[in-house]
Amino acid sequence: MADINIEVTDTIDITDVTCPITFVKSKVAIEELEEGEVLQIHLNSGEPLENVPRSLAEEGHEVLKKVDNGDGTWELYVKRGAD
């Protein structure tokens, strides 16, 4: 993904929960945003990193960027899609 400047609207940390709650918390958070706003999600590698971006994309949102923090966690940037 291209290195882009992203203006974040809201941030959540889901490193303390497991699937499927990771997706549920992410979905609730992004649905509170307006179309075009960006949610930054702090999540663990492994199953959350595989499932959350895929599931949000299936819901019509755009995954902008994934950033490896180098400690087993990632930052995921997702733009809210249209309803």
PyMOL Python script that loads the backbone (N, CA, C, O; Angstrom):
from pymol import cmd

cmd.read_pdbstr("""\
ATOM      1  N   MET A   1       0.835  -1.171   0.000  1.00  0.00           N
ATOM      2  CA  MET A   1       0.000   0.000   0.000  1.00  0.00           C
ATOM      3  C   MET A   1       0.882   1.236   0.000  1.00  0.00           C
ATOM      4  O   MET A   1       1.942   1.261   0.625  1.00  0.00           O
ATOM      5  N   ALA A   2       0.444   2.222  -0.683  1.00  0.00           N
ATOM      6  CA  ALA A   2       1.227   3.450  -0.802  1.00  0.00           C
ATOM      7  C   ALA A   2       1.340   4.148   0.553  1.00  0.00           C
ATOM      8  O   ALA A   2       0.446   4.051   1.394  1.00  0.00           O
ATOM      9  N   ASP A   3       2.441   4.842   0.744  1.00  0.00           N
ATOM     10  CA  ASP A   3       2.632   5.611   1.959  1.00  0.00           C
ATOM     11  C   ASP A   3       1.828   6.895   1.818  1.00  0.00           C
ATOM     12  O   ASP A   3       2.199   7.797   1.066  1.00  0.00           O
ATOM     13  N   ILE A   4       0.725   6.964   2.550  1.00  0.00           N
ATOM     14  CA  ILE A   4      -0.173   8.103   2.430  1.00  0.00           C
ATOM     15  C   ILE A   4      -0.381   8.755   3.792  1.00  0.00           C
ATOM     16  O   ILE A   4      -0.256   8.105   4.830  1.00  0.00           O
ATOM     17  N   ASN A   5      -0.696  10.031   3.775  1.00  0.00           N
ATOM     18  CA  ASN A   5      -1.006  10.751   4.997  1.00  0.00           C
ATOM     19  C   ASN A   5      -2.482  10.528   5.293  1.00  0.00           C
ATOM     20  O   ASN A   5      -3.339  10.861   4.475  1.00  0.00           O
ATOM     21  N   ILE A   6      -2.779   9.970   6.448  1.00  0.00           N
ATOM     22  CA  ILE A   6      -4.150   9.608   6.791  1.00  0.00           C
ATOM     23  C   ILE A   6      -4.610  10.451   7.976  1.00  0.00           C
ATOM     24  O   ILE A   6      -3.955  10.478   9.018  1.00  0.00           O
ATOM     25  N   GLU A   7      -5.728  11.131   7.813  1.00  0.00           N
ATOM     26  CA  GLU A   7      -6.330  11.884   8.912  1.00  0.00           C
ATOM     27  C   GLU A   7      -7.294  10.964   9.653  1.00  0.00           C
ATOM     28  O   GLU A   7      -8.337  10.585   9.122  1.00  0.00           O
ATOM     29  N   VAL A   8      -6.937  10.612  10.877  1.00  0.00           N
ATOM     30  CA  VAL A   8      -7.709   9.666  11.678  1.00  0.00           C
ATOM     31  C   VAL A   8      -8.821  10.394  12.428  1.00  0.00           C
ATOM     32  O   VAL A   8      -8.586  11.427  13.056  1.00  0.00           O
ATOM     33  N   THR A   9     -10.034   9.845  12.357  1.00  0.00           N
ATOM     34  CA  THR A   9     -11.187  10.413  13.037  1.00  0.00           C
ATOM     35  C   THR A   9     -11.336   9.841  14.442  1.00  0.00           C
ATOM     36  O   THR A   9     -11.649  10.570  15.384  1.00  0.00           O
ATOM     37  N   ASP A  10     -11.109   8.527  14.582  1.00  0.00           N
ATOM     38  CA  ASP A  10     -11.262   7.855  15.873  1.00  0.00           C
ATOM     39  C   ASP A  10     -10.299   6.681  15.939  1.00  0.00           C
ATOM     40  O   ASP A  10      -9.858   6.170  14.910  1.00  0.00           O
ATOM     41  N   THR A  11      -9.977   6.258  17.149  1.00  0.00           N
ATOM     42  CA  THR A  11      -9.049   5.149  17.371  1.00  0.00           C
ATOM     43  C   THR A  11      -9.641   4.186  18.394  1.00  0.00           C
ATOM     44  O   THR A  11     -10.250   4.605  19.378  1.00  0.00           O
ATOM     45  N   ILE A  12      -9.450   2.872  18.145  1.00  0.00           N
ATOM     46  CA  ILE A  12      -9.824   1.872  19.153  1.00  0.00           C
ATOM     47  C   ILE A  12      -8.675   0.887  19.318  1.00  0.00           C
ATOM     48  O   ILE A  12      -7.867   0.694  18.409  1.00  0.00           O
ATOM     49  N   ASP A  13      -8.618   0.273  20.483  1.00  0.00           N
ATOM     50  CA  ASP A  13      -7.622  -0.751  20.803  1.00  0.00           C
ATOM     51  C   ASP A  13      -8.374  -2.040  21.093  1.00  0.00           C
ATOM     52  O   ASP A  13      -9.137  -2.123  22.056  1.00  0.00           O
ATOM     53  N   ILE A  14      -8.149  -3.058  20.240  1.00  0.00           N
ATOM     54  CA  ILE A  14      -8.835  -4.340  20.438  1.00  0.00           C
ATOM     55  C   ILE A  14      -7.834  -5.460  20.736  1.00  0.00           C
ATOM     56  O   ILE A  14      -8.103  -6.634  20.479  1.00  0.00           O
ATOM     57  N   THR A  15      -6.687  -5.083  21.276  1.00  0.00           N
ATOM     58  CA  THR A  15      -5.666  -6.092  21.588  1.00  0.00           C
ATOM     59  C   THR A  15      -6.046  -6.943  22.793  1.00  0.00           C
ATOM     60  O   THR A  15      -5.438  -7.990  23.019  1.00  0.00           O
ATOM     61  N   ASP A  16      -7.030  -6.520  23.565  1.00  0.00           N
ATOM     62  CA  ASP A  16      -7.415  -7.249  24.776  1.00  0.00           C
ATOM     63  C   ASP A  16      -8.591  -8.196  24.570  1.00  0.00           C
ATOM     64  O   ASP A  16      -9.076  -8.793  25.532  1.00  0.00           O
ATOM     65  N   VAL A  17      -9.061  -8.344  23.317  1.00  0.00           N
ATOM     66  CA  VAL A  17     -10.191  -9.236  23.038  1.00  0.00           C
ATOM     67  C   VAL A  17      -9.818 -10.210  21.920  1.00  0.00           C
ATOM     68  O   VAL A  17      -8.851  -9.996  21.187  1.00  0.00           O
ATOM     69  N   THR A  18     -10.606 -11.287  21.804  1.00  0.00           N
ATOM     70  CA  THR A  18     -10.354 -12.303  20.786  1.00  0.00           C
ATOM     71  C   THR A  18     -11.501 -12.329  19.781  1.00  0.00           C
ATOM     72  O   THR A  18     -12.571 -11.769  20.020  1.00  0.00           O
ATOM     73  N   CYS A  19     -11.253 -12.993  18.651  1.00  0.00           N
ATOM     74  CA  CYS A  19     -12.270 -13.148  17.615  1.00  0.00           C
ATOM     75  C   CYS A  19     -13.416 -13.977  18.185  1.00  0.00           C
ATOM     76  O   CYS A  19     -13.155 -14.910  18.944  1.00  0.00           O
ATOM     77  N   PRO A  20     -14.652 -13.687  17.862  1.00  0.00           N
ATOM     78  CA  PRO A  20     -15.142 -12.704  16.904  1.00  0.00           C
ATOM     79  C   PRO A  20     -15.389 -11.315  17.508  1.00  0.00           C
ATOM     80  O   PRO A  20     -15.863 -10.418  16.811  1.00  0.00           O
ATOM     81  N   ILE A  21     -15.075 -11.130  18.789  1.00  0.00           N
ATOM     82  CA  ILE A  21     -15.323  -9.839  19.431  1.00  0.00           C
ATOM     83  C   ILE A  21     -14.484  -8.739  18.786  1.00  0.00           C
ATOM     84  O   ILE A  21     -14.894  -7.579  18.781  1.00  0.00           O
ATOM     85  N   THR A  22     -13.318  -9.086  18.244  1.00  0.00           N
ATOM     86  CA  THR A  22     -12.482  -8.084  17.573  1.00  0.00           C
ATOM     87  C   THR A  22     -13.256  -7.432  16.431  1.00  0.00           C
ATOM     88  O   THR A  22     -13.228  -6.211  16.277  1.00  0.00           O
ATOM     89  N   PHE A  23     -13.941  -8.238  15.637  1.00  0.00           N
ATOM     90  CA  PHE A  23     -14.724  -7.691  14.531  1.00  0.00           C
ATOM     91  C   PHE A  23     -15.926  -6.912  15.046  1.00  0.00           C
ATOM     92  O   PHE A  23     -16.239  -5.840  14.527  1.00  0.00           O
ATOM     93  N   VAL A  24     -16.598  -7.439  16.056  1.00  0.00           N
ATOM     94  CA  VAL A  24     -17.786  -6.779  16.599  1.00  0.00           C
ATOM     95  C   VAL A  24     -17.432  -5.372  17.095  1.00  0.00           C
ATOM     96  O   VAL A  24     -18.131  -4.411  16.776  1.00  0.00           O
ATOM     97  N   LYS A  25     -16.353  -5.250  17.869  1.00  0.00           N
ATOM     98  CA  LYS A  25     -15.938  -3.931  18.378  1.00  0.00           C
ATOM     99  C   LYS A  25     -15.547  -2.996  17.232  1.00  0.00           C
ATOM    100  O   LYS A  25     -15.860  -1.806  17.260  1.00  0.00           O
ATOM    101  N   SER A  26     -14.862  -3.540  16.229  1.00  0.00           N
ATOM    102  CA  SER A  26     -14.458  -2.726  15.076  1.00  0.00           C
ATOM    103  C   SER A  26     -15.674  -2.252  14.292  1.00  0.00           C
ATOM    104  O   SER A  26     -15.740  -1.094  13.879  1.00  0.00           O
ATOM    105  N   LYS A  27     -16.631  -3.142  14.089  1.00  0.00           N
ATOM    106  CA  LYS A  27     -17.839  -2.797  13.331  1.00  0.00           C
ATOM    107  C   LYS A  27     -18.641  -1.722  14.055  1.00  0.00           C
ATOM    108  O   LYS A  27     -19.106  -0.771  13.426  1.00  0.00           O
ATOM    109  N   VAL A  28     -18.807  -1.858  15.357  1.00  0.00           N
ATOM    110  CA  VAL A  28     -19.549  -0.858  16.133  1.00  0.00           C
ATOM    111  C   VAL A  28     -18.847   0.495  16.045  1.00  0.00           C
ATOM    112  O   VAL A  28     -19.502   1.520  15.856  1.00  0.00           O
ATOM    113  N   ALA A  29     -17.517   0.505  16.183  1.00  0.00           N
ATOM    114  CA  ALA A  29     -16.756   1.761  16.147  1.00  0.00           C
ATOM    115  C   ALA A  29     -16.856   2.444  14.789  1.00  0.00           C
ATOM    116  O   ALA A  29     -17.033   3.661  14.722  1.00  0.00           O
ATOM    117  N   ILE A  30     -16.743   1.678  13.708  1.00  0.00           N
ATOM    118  CA  ILE A  30     -16.773   2.303  12.379  1.00  0.00           C
ATOM    119  C   ILE A  30     -18.181   2.779  12.030  1.00  0.00           C
ATOM    120  O   ILE A  30     -18.342   3.755  11.297  1.00  0.00           O
ATOM    121  N   GLU A  31     -19.188   2.105  12.545  1.00  0.00           N
ATOM    122  CA  GLU A  31     -20.565   2.523  12.263  1.00  0.00           C
ATOM    123  C   GLU A  31     -20.918   3.828  12.967  1.00  0.00           C
ATOM    124  O   GLU A  31     -21.898   4.477  12.601  1.00  0.00           O
ATOM    125  N   GLU A  32     -20.138   4.223  13.971  1.00  0.00           N
ATOM    126  CA  GLU A  32     -20.361   5.493  14.655  1.00  0.00           C
ATOM    127  C   GLU A  32     -19.780   6.670  13.868  1.00  0.00           C
ATOM    128  O   GLU A  32     -20.060   7.827  14.181  1.00  0.00           O
ATOM    129  N   LEU A  33     -18.976   6.376  12.851  1.00  0.00           N
ATOM    130  CA  LEU A  33     -18.357   7.414  12.030  1.00  0.00           C
ATOM    131  C   LEU A  33     -19.264   7.784  10.859  1.00  0.00           C
ATOM    132  O   LEU A  33     -20.199   7.057  10.522  1.00  0.00           O
ATOM    133  N   GLU A  34     -18.968   8.924  10.254  1.00  0.00           N
ATOM    134  CA  GLU A  34     -19.651   9.347   9.034  1.00  0.00           C
ATOM    135  C   GLU A  34     -18.916   8.755   7.833  1.00  0.00           C
ATOM    136  O   GLU A  34     -17.739   8.411   7.933  1.00  0.00           O
ATOM    137  N   GLU A  35     -19.597   8.637   6.716  1.00  0.00           N
ATOM    138  CA  GLU A  35     -18.980   8.142   5.492  1.00  0.00           C
ATOM    139  C   GLU A  35     -17.723   8.955   5.174  1.00  0.00           C
ATOM    140  O   GLU A  35     -17.751  10.185   5.201  1.00  0.00           O
ATOM    141  N   GLY A  36     -16.626   8.263   4.874  1.00  0.00           N
ATOM    142  CA  GLY A  36     -15.374   8.918   4.517  1.00  0.00           C
ATOM    143  C   GLY A  36     -14.432   9.153   5.688  1.00  0.00           C
ATOM    144  O   GLY A  36     -13.253   9.442   5.482  1.00  0.00           O
ATOM    145  N   GLU A  37     -14.935   9.033   6.920  1.00  0.00           N
ATOM    146  CA  GLU A  37     -14.061   9.197   8.083  1.00  0.00           C
ATOM    147  C   GLU A  37     -13.233   7.934   8.295  1.00  0.00           C
ATOM    148  O   GLU A  37     -13.580   6.859   7.805  1.00  0.00           O
ATOM    149  N   VAL A  38     -12.125   8.079   9.037  1.00  0.00           N
ATOM    150  CA  VAL A  38     -11.161   6.985   9.172  1.00  0.00           C
ATOM    151  C   VAL A  38     -11.046   6.516  10.619  1.00  0.00           C
ATOM    152  O   VAL A  38     -10.914   7.315  11.547  1.00  0.00           O
ATOM    153  N   LEU A  39     -11.099   5.203  10.780  1.00  0.00           N
ATOM    154  CA  LEU A  39     -10.911   4.558  12.074  1.00  0.00           C
ATOM    155  C   LEU A  39      -9.543   3.905  12.104  1.00  0.00           C
ATOM    156  O   LEU A  39      -9.187   3.163  11.189  1.00  0.00           O
ATOM    157  N   GLN A  40      -8.772   4.176  13.152  1.00  0.00           N
ATOM    158  CA  GLN A  40      -7.492   3.506  13.387  1.00  0.00           C
ATOM    159  C   GLN A  40      -7.743   2.416  14.421  1.00  0.00           C
ATOM    160  O   GLN A  40      -8.246   2.687  15.511  1.00  0.00           O
ATOM    161  N   ILE A  41      -7.389   1.180  14.072  1.00  0.00           N
ATOM    162  CA  ILE A  41      -7.620   0.041  14.949  1.00  0.00           C
ATOM    163  C   ILE A  41      -6.273  -0.547  15.357  1.00  0.00           C
ATOM    164  O   ILE A  41      -5.474  -0.931  14.503  1.00  0.00           O
ATOM    165  N   HIS A  42      -6.025  -0.614  16.652  1.00  0.00           N
ATOM    166  CA  HIS A  42      -4.814  -1.235  17.197  1.00  0.00           C
ATOM    167  C   HIS A  42      -5.189  -2.681  17.503  1.00  0.00           C
ATOM    168  O   HIS A  42      -6.034  -2.934  18.361  1.00  0.00           O
ATOM    169  N   LEU A  43      -4.556  -3.645  16.797  1.00  0.00           N
ATOM    170  CA  LEU A  43      -4.934  -5.041  16.938  1.00  0.00           C
ATOM    171  C   LEU A  43      -3.717  -5.951  16.916  1.00  0.00           C
ATOM    172  O   LEU A  43      -2.618  -5.553  16.529  1.00  0.00           O
ATOM    173  N   ASN A  44      -3.950  -7.184  17.344  1.00  0.00           N
ATOM    174  CA  ASN A  44      -2.885  -8.186  17.368  1.00  0.00           C
ATOM    175  C   ASN A  44      -2.712  -8.824  16.000  1.00  0.00           C
ATOM    176  O   ASN A  44      -3.630  -8.835  15.180  1.00  0.00           O
ATOM    177  N   SER A  45      -1.512  -9.356  15.767  1.00  0.00           N
ATOM    178  CA  SER A  45      -1.285 -10.121  14.541  1.00  0.00           C
ATOM    179  C   SER A  45      -2.016 -11.453  14.672  1.00  0.00           C
ATOM    180  O   SER A  45      -2.585 -11.758  15.720  1.00  0.00           O
ATOM    181  N   GLY A  46      -1.995 -12.239  13.603  1.00  0.00           N
ATOM    182  CA  GLY A  46      -2.679 -13.524  13.617  1.00  0.00           C
ATOM    183  C   GLY A  46      -4.115 -13.394  13.175  1.00  0.00           C
ATOM    184  O   GLY A  46      -4.423 -12.679  12.221  1.00  0.00           O
ATOM    185  N   GLU A  47      -4.999 -14.095  13.879  1.00  0.00           N
ATOM    186  CA  GLU A  47      -6.405 -14.149  13.490  1.00  0.00           C
ATOM    187  C   GLU A  47      -7.069 -12.766  13.399  1.00  0.00           C
ATOM    188  O   GLU A  47      -7.776 -12.508  12.424  1.00  0.00           O
ATOM    189  N   PRO A  48      -6.869 -11.866  14.377  1.00  0.00           N
ATOM    190  CA  PRO A  48      -7.492 -10.539  14.230  1.00  0.00           C
ATOM    191  C   PRO A  48      -7.028  -9.800  12.974  1.00  0.00           C
ATOM    192  O   PRO A  48      -7.840  -9.182  12.286  1.00  0.00           O
ATOM    193  N   LEU A  49      -5.741  -9.860  12.674  1.00  0.00           N
ATOM    194  CA  LEU A  49      -5.201  -9.168  11.505  1.00  0.00           C
ATOM    195  C   LEU A  49      -5.719  -9.772  10.203  1.00  0.00           C
ATOM    196  O   LEU A  49      -5.839  -9.074   9.196  1.00  0.00           O
ATOM    197  N   GLU A  50      -6.022 -11.047  10.222  1.00  0.00           N
ATOM    198  CA  GLU A  50      -6.576 -11.705   9.036  1.00  0.00           C
ATOM    199  C   GLU A  50      -8.067 -11.401   8.881  1.00  0.00           C
ATOM    200  O   GLU A  50      -8.533 -11.094   7.783  1.00  0.00           O
ATOM    201  N   ASN A  51      -8.808 -11.489   9.980  1.00  0.00           N
ATOM    202  CA  ASN A  51     -10.269 -11.431   9.908  1.00  0.00           C
ATOM    203  C   ASN A  51     -10.863 -10.026   9.914  1.00  0.00           C
ATOM    204  O   ASN A  51     -11.803  -9.757   9.166  1.00  0.00           O
ATOM    205  N   VAL A  52     -10.340  -9.133  10.735  1.00  0.00           N
ATOM    206  CA  VAL A  52     -10.952  -7.800  10.866  1.00  0.00           C
ATOM    207  C   VAL A  52     -10.909  -7.028   9.543  1.00  0.00           C
ATOM    208  O   VAL A  52     -11.948  -6.531   9.108  1.00  0.00           O
ATOM    209  N   PRO A  53      -9.741  -6.907   8.881  1.00  0.00           N
ATOM    210  CA  PRO A  53      -9.740  -6.162   7.610  1.00  0.00           C
ATOM    211  C   PRO A  53     -10.641  -6.799   6.544  1.00  0.00           C
ATOM    212  O   PRO A  53     -11.346  -6.097   5.818  1.00  0.00           O
ATOM    213  N   ARG A  54     -10.612  -8.112   6.460  1.00  0.00           N
ATOM    214  CA  ARG A  54     -11.442  -8.815   5.470  1.00  0.00           C
ATOM    215  C   ARG A  54     -12.917  -8.574   5.740  1.00  0.00           C
ATOM    216  O   ARG A  54     -13.682  -8.266   4.825  1.00  0.00           O
ATOM    217  N   SER A  55     -13.311  -8.714   6.992  1.00  0.00           N
ATOM    218  CA  SER A  55     -14.723  -8.546   7.350  1.00  0.00           C
ATOM    219  C   SER A  55     -15.197  -7.113   7.148  1.00  0.00           C
ATOM    220  O   SER A  55     -16.311  -6.892   6.674  1.00  0.00           O
ATOM    221  N   LEU A  56     -14.364  -6.139   7.500  1.00  0.00           N
ATOM    222  CA  LEU A  56     -14.755  -4.738   7.292  1.00  0.00           C
ATOM    223  C   LEU A  56     -14.865  -4.416   5.805  1.00  0.00           C
ATOM    224  O   LEU A  56     -15.758  -3.674   5.396  1.00  0.00           O
ATOM    225  N   ALA A  57     -13.965  -4.967   4.994  1.00  0.00           N
ATOM    226  CA  ALA A  57     -14.034  -4.769   3.541  1.00  0.00           C
ATOM    227  C   ALA A  57     -15.316  -5.386   2.981  1.00  0.00           C
ATOM    228  O   ALA A  57     -15.952  -4.813   2.097  1.00  0.00           O
ATOM    229  N   GLU A  58     -15.688  -6.551   3.498  1.00  0.00           N
ATOM    230  CA  GLU A  58     -16.930  -7.197   3.056  1.00  0.00           C
ATOM    231  C   GLU A  58     -18.155  -6.362   3.421  1.00  0.00           C
ATOM    232  O   GLU A  58     -19.192  -6.451   2.763  1.00  0.00           O
ATOM    233  N   GLU A  59     -18.033  -5.551   4.472  1.00  0.00           N
ATOM    234  CA  GLU A  59     -19.118  -4.662   4.901  1.00  0.00           C
ATOM    235  C   GLU A  59     -19.170  -3.380   4.067  1.00  0.00           C
ATOM    236  O   GLU A  59     -20.078  -2.568   4.243  1.00  0.00           O
ATOM    237  N   GLY A  60     -18.196  -3.190   3.154  1.00  0.00           N
ATOM    238  CA  GLY A  60     -18.197  -2.034   2.275  1.00  0.00           C
ATOM    239  C   GLY A  60     -17.260  -0.912   2.680  1.00  0.00           C
ATOM    240  O   GLY A  60     -17.330   0.187   2.128  1.00  0.00           O
ATOM    241  N   HIS A  61     -16.379  -1.181   3.645  1.00  0.00           N
ATOM    242  CA  HIS A  61     -15.415  -0.173   4.084  1.00  0.00           C
ATOM    243  C   HIS A  61     -14.083  -0.404   3.374  1.00  0.00           C
ATOM    244  O   HIS A  61     -13.823  -1.498   2.875  1.00  0.00           O
ATOM    245  N   GLU A  62     -13.244   0.625   3.331  1.00  0.00           N
ATOM    246  CA  GLU A  62     -11.987   0.548   2.591  1.00  0.00           C
ATOM    247  C   GLU A  62     -10.792   0.481   3.543  1.00  0.00           C
ATOM    248  O   GLU A  62     -10.570   1.389   4.344  1.00  0.00           O
ATOM    249  N   VAL A  63     -10.032  -0.603   3.443  1.00  0.00           N
ATOM    250  CA  VAL A  63      -8.805  -0.725   4.227  1.00  0.00           C
ATOM    251  C   VAL A  63      -7.739   0.119   3.527  1.00  0.00           C
ATOM    252  O   VAL A  63      -7.352  -0.165   2.394  1.00  0.00           O
ATOM    253  N   LEU A  64      -7.274   1.156   4.219  1.00  0.00           N
ATOM    254  CA  LEU A  64      -6.314   2.081   3.631  1.00  0.00           C
ATOM    255  C   LEU A  64      -4.876   1.636   3.833  1.00  0.00           C
ATOM    256  O   LEU A  64      -4.048   1.763   2.931  1.00  0.00           O
ATOM    257  N   LYS A  65      -4.578   1.114   5.020  1.00  0.00           N
ATOM    258  CA  LYS A  65      -3.185   0.816   5.337  1.00  0.00           C
ATOM    259  C   LYS A  65      -3.099  -0.098   6.547  1.00  0.00           C
ATOM    260  O   LYS A  65      -3.931  -0.025   7.452  1.00  0.00           O
ATOM    261  N   LYS A  66      -2.080  -0.968   6.558  1.00  0.00           N
ATOM    262  CA  LYS A  66      -1.733  -1.799   7.710  1.00  0.00           C
ATOM    263  C   LYS A  66      -0.288  -1.486   8.066  1.00  0.00           C
ATOM    264  O   LYS A  66       0.580  -1.480   7.193  1.00  0.00           O
ATOM    265  N   VAL A  67      -0.023  -1.227   9.344  1.00  0.00           N
ATOM    266  CA  VAL A  67       1.319  -0.883   9.793  1.00  0.00           C
ATOM    267  C   VAL A  67       1.737  -1.847  10.898  1.00  0.00           C
ATOM    268  O   VAL A  67       1.060  -1.963  11.919  1.00  0.00           O
ATOM    269  N   ASP A  68       2.861  -2.539  10.686  1.00  0.00           N
ATOM    270  CA  ASP A  68       3.412  -3.464  11.667  1.00  0.00           C
ATOM    271  C   ASP A  68       4.164  -2.664  12.724  1.00  0.00           C
ATOM    272  O   ASP A  68       5.106  -1.939  12.405  1.00  0.00           O
ATOM    273  N   ASN A  69       3.751  -2.795  13.973  1.00  0.00           N
ATOM    274  CA  ASN A  69       4.415  -2.086  15.069  1.00  0.00           C
ATOM    275  C   ASN A  69       5.679  -2.807  15.538  1.00  0.00           C
ATOM    276  O   ASN A  69       6.429  -2.269  16.352  1.00  0.00           O
ATOM    277  N   GLY A  70       5.923  -4.022  15.033  1.00  0.00           N
ATOM    278  CA  GLY A  70       7.128  -4.762  15.378  1.00  0.00           C
ATOM    279  C   GLY A  70       7.080  -5.454  16.732  1.00  0.00           C
ATOM    280  O   GLY A  70       8.077  -6.023  17.176  1.00  0.00           O
ATOM    281  N   ASP A  71       5.928  -5.407  17.389  1.00  0.00           N
ATOM    282  CA  ASP A  71       5.803  -6.036  18.711  1.00  0.00           C
ATOM    283  C   ASP A  71       4.646  -7.033  18.766  1.00  0.00           C
ATOM    284  O   ASP A  71       4.162  -7.377  19.844  1.00  0.00           O
ATOM    285  N   GLY A  72       4.211  -7.488  17.600  1.00  0.00           N
ATOM    286  CA  GLY A  72       3.077  -8.409  17.540  1.00  0.00           C
ATOM    287  C   GLY A  72       1.743  -7.703  17.402  1.00  0.00           C
ATOM    288  O   GLY A  72       0.694  -8.346  17.358  1.00  0.00           O
ATOM    289  N   THR A  73       1.782  -6.374  17.333  1.00  0.00           N
ATOM    290  CA  THR A  73       0.550  -5.613  17.119  1.00  0.00           C
ATOM    291  C   THR A  73       0.653  -4.815  15.824  1.00  0.00           C
ATOM    292  O   THR A  73       1.744  -4.585  15.301  1.00  0.00           O
ATOM    293  N   TRP A  74      -0.481  -4.407  15.331  1.00  0.00           N
ATOM    294  CA  TRP A  74      -0.575  -3.662  14.074  1.00  0.00           C
ATOM    295  C   TRP A  74      -1.511  -2.484  14.240  1.00  0.00           C
ATOM    296  O   TRP A  74      -2.346  -2.461  15.144  1.00  0.00           O
ATOM    297  N   GLU A  75      -1.365  -1.508  13.363  1.00  0.00           N
ATOM    298  CA  GLU A  75      -2.321  -0.412  13.224  1.00  0.00           C
ATOM    299  C   GLU A  75      -3.019  -0.622  11.883  1.00  0.00           C
ATOM    300  O   GLU A  75      -2.372  -0.775  10.847  1.00  0.00           O
ATOM    301  N   LEU A  76      -4.328  -0.627  11.923  1.00  0.00           N
ATOM    302  CA  LEU A  76      -5.136  -0.796  10.723  1.00  0.00           C
ATOM    303  C   LEU A  76      -5.947   0.484  10.525  1.00  0.00           C
ATOM    304  O   LEU A  76      -6.612   0.955  11.447  1.00  0.00           O
ATOM    305  N   TYR A  77      -5.885   1.038   9.319  1.00  0.00           N
ATOM    306  CA  TYR A  77      -6.617   2.265   8.991  1.00  0.00           C
ATOM    307  C   TYR A  77      -7.726   1.921   8.018  1.00  0.00           C
ATOM    308  O   TYR A  77      -7.473   1.402   6.931  1.00  0.00           O
ATOM    309  N   VAL A  78      -8.967   2.214   8.417  1.00  0.00           N
ATOM    310  CA  VAL A  78     -10.125   1.837   7.613  1.00  0.00           C
ATOM    311  C   VAL A  78     -11.029   3.053   7.406  1.00  0.00           C
ATOM    312  O   VAL A  78     -11.408   3.735   8.358  1.00  0.00           O
ATOM    313  N   LYS A  79     -11.360   3.305   6.146  1.00  0.00           N
ATOM    314  CA  LYS A  79     -12.270   4.411   5.801  1.00  0.00           C
ATOM    315  C   LYS A  79     -13.698   3.893   5.755  1.00  0.00           C
ATOM    316  O   LYS A  79     -13.986   2.869   5.136  1.00  0.00           O
ATOM    317  N   ARG A  80     -14.579   4.618   6.419  1.00  0.00           N
ATOM    318  CA  ARG A  80     -15.994   4.229   6.471  1.00  0.00           C
ATOM    319  C   ARG A  80     -16.614   4.379   5.096  1.00  0.00           C
ATOM    320  O   ARG A  80     -16.502   5.421   4.451  1.00  0.00           O
ATOM    321  N   GLY A  81     -17.272   3.312   4.662  1.00  0.00           N
ATOM    322  CA  GLY A  81     -17.956   3.327   3.386  1.00  0.00           C
ATOM    323  C   GLY A  81     -19.380   3.833   3.524  1.00  0.00           C
ATOM    324  O   GLY A  81     -19.827   4.183   4.616  1.00  0.00           O
ATOM    325  N   ALA A  82     -20.081   3.866   2.409  1.00  0.00           N
ATOM    326  CA  ALA A  82     -21.490   4.282   2.400  1.00  0.00           C
ATOM    327  C   ALA A  82     -22.358   3.193   2.993  1.00  0.00           C
ATOM    328  O   ALA A  82     -21.997   2.017   2.977  1.00  0.00           O
ATOM    329  N   ASP A  83     -23.501   3.592   3.514  1.00  0.00           N
ATOM    330  CA  ASP A  83     -24.454   2.605   4.050  1.00  0.00           C
ATOM    331  C   ASP A  83     -25.098   1.822   2.944  1.00  0.00           C
ATOM    332  O   ASP A  83     -25.926   0.949   3.206  1.00  0.00           O
TER     333      ASP A  83
END
""", "prot")
cmd.dss("prot")
cmd.show_as("cartoon", "prot")
cmd.util.cbc("prot")
cmd.orient("prot")
